[in-house]
């Protein structure tokens, strides 16, 4: 359970207060699923910038993660708010998206020279939802 919380905090810390470039990372993908995953990362960045913790829980994170947070003696919204408040400033660029059935992995570059992190996604009710962030 603690690992899930840490992964979610990393997820929002990476995206929380980033500056967006004028060109969308999602624009470089032609495959509809790849484009949708890249757009979800941009949505995460935007929600973090605007301090919309509840939007992250309802629109971006996988239902299973939200449920785990809610059962851990807190709420997803409270945990995302804490993560946003503690977030560092990063610009995110989606470098690559790999879709395999209802799962996807996105390689996301932090800043201009930052590391590339892998974000995991799953498809729920036709929408891509973030499930994890792992070290590069």
PLY file of the C-alpha trace (Angstrom):
ply
format ascii 1.0
element vertex 136
property float x
property float y
property float z
element edge 135
property int vertex1
property int vertex2
end_header
0.00 0.00 0.00
2.78 2.44 0.89
4.40 1.73 -2.47
1.20 2.74 -4.30
1.09 6.01 -2.38
4.76 6.71 -3.13
4.26 5.98 -6.82
1.29 8.31 -6.96
3.19 11.05 -5.16
6.02 10.68 -7.65
3.53 10.75 -10.49
2.07 14.06 -9.40
5.41 15.52 -8.31
6.72 14.97 -11.80
3.72 16.54 -13.45
2.38 18.84 -10.78
3.73 22.26 -11.59
5.27 21.83 -15.00
5.32 24.43 -17.67
3.73 23.38 -20.89
5.46 23.85 -24.19
3.48 25.48 -26.95
3.34 22.24 -28.92
1.49 19.27 -27.48
3.38 16.00 -27.04
0.19 14.23 -28.10
0.36 15.89 -31.53
3.30 13.76 -32.62
1.36 10.49 -32.31
-0.91 9.29 -35.11
-2.10 6.05 -33.48
-5.31 6.93 -31.57
-4.37 4.94 -28.44
-0.84 6.34 -28.32
-2.22 9.85 -28.78
-4.78 9.29 -26.00
-2.08 8.12 -23.56
0.09 11.14 -24.37
-2.92 13.41 -23.90
-3.60 11.85 -20.49
-0.07 12.83 -19.42
-0.72 16.38 -20.57
-4.01 16.33 -18.66
-2.12 15.24 -15.54
0.37 18.06 -15.93
-2.42 20.57 -16.46
-4.49 19.36 -13.50
-1.43 19.53 -11.27
-0.60 23.05 -12.42
-4.13 24.18 -11.67
-4.20 22.40 -8.30
-7.08 20.16 -9.39
-6.40 17.15 -7.16
-9.94 15.80 -7.52
-9.64 15.92 -11.32
-6.51 13.76 -11.09
-8.42 11.20 -9.05
-11.56 11.20 -11.19
-10.13 11.68 -14.69
-6.52 10.48 -14.74
-5.74 7.77 -12.17
-6.89 4.17 -12.51
-9.88 3.26 -10.37
-7.85 0.58 -8.54
-5.32 3.18 -7.33
-8.03 5.57 -6.20
-9.69 2.73 -4.27
-6.40 1.73 -2.62
-5.79 5.31 -1.49
-9.32 5.67 -0.19
-8.93 2.45 1.82
-5.56 3.50 3.26
-7.09 5.89 5.79
-6.98 8.93 3.54
-8.58 9.94 0.27
-7.14 10.17 -3.18
-8.03 13.87 -3.30
-6.18 14.61 -0.06
-3.10 12.68 -1.18
-3.04 14.36 -4.59
-3.42 17.80 -2.97
-0.43 17.07 -0.72
1.57 15.88 -3.72
0.68 18.98 -5.74
1.64 21.25 -2.83
5.04 19.52 -2.62
5.59 19.25 -6.39
8.74 20.37 -8.16
8.52 22.25 -11.41
9.04 20.11 -14.52
8.18 20.25 -18.18
7.01 16.84 -19.45
7.53 15.57 -22.97
6.12 12.23 -24.06
8.92 10.57 -26.01
7.34 7.20 -26.81
4.14 5.28 -26.13
3.87 1.50 -26.43
0.39 -0.02 -26.39
-0.18 -3.72 -25.80
-3.86 -4.56 -25.64
-5.42 -2.69 -22.72
-2.05 -1.69 -21.23
0.40 1.01 -22.24
3.78 2.36 -21.24
4.87 5.92 -21.90
8.44 7.19 -21.81
8.21 10.69 -20.39
11.14 13.10 -20.33
11.34 15.53 -17.43
12.55 18.99 -18.37
15.00 19.71 -21.18
17.79 17.46 -19.93
16.02 15.41 -17.30
15.66 11.66 -17.02
13.11 9.63 -18.91
10.55 7.99 -16.62
8.17 5.18 -17.55
4.50 5.70 -16.77
2.09 2.78 -16.89
-1.52 2.98 -18.07
-4.52 0.71 -18.37
-7.70 1.13 -20.36
-10.85 1.44 -18.21
-14.23 1.89 -19.87
-12.56 3.06 -23.07
-10.34 5.65 -21.33
-6.62 5.40 -20.55
-5.82 5.73 -16.83
-2.44 6.07 -15.10
-1.47 3.13 -12.90
2.22 3.72 -12.08
5.40 5.69 -12.56
8.68 3.82 -12.41
12.28 4.91 -12.39
13.91 5.45 -15.79
0 1
1 2
2 3
3 4
4 5
5 6
6 7
7 8
8 9
9 10
10 11
11 12
12 13
13 14
14 15
15 16
16 17
17 18
18 19
19 20
20 21
21 22
22 23
23 24
24 25
25 26
26 27
27 28
28 29
29 30
30 31
31 32
32 33
33 34
34 35
35 36
36 37
37 38
38 39
39 40
40 41
41 42
42 43
43 44
44 45
45 46
46 47
47 48
48 49
49 50
50 51
51 52
52 53
53 54
54 55
55 56
56 57
57 58
58 59
59 60
60 61
61 62
62 63
63 64
64 65
65 66
66 67
67 68
68 69
69 70
70 71
71 72
72 73
73 74
74 75
75 76
76 77
77 78
78 79
79 80
80 81
81 82
82 83
83 84
84 85
85 86
86 87
87 88
88 89
89 90
90 91
91 92
92 93
93 94
94 95
95 96
96 97
97 98
98 99
99 100
100 101
101 102
102 103
103 104
104 105
105 106
106 107
107 108
108 109
109 110
110 111
111 112
112 113
113 114
114 115
115 116
116 117
117 118
118 119
119 120
120 121
121 122
122 123
123 124
124 125
125 126
126 127
127 128
128 129
129 130
130 131
131 132
132 133
133 134
134 135
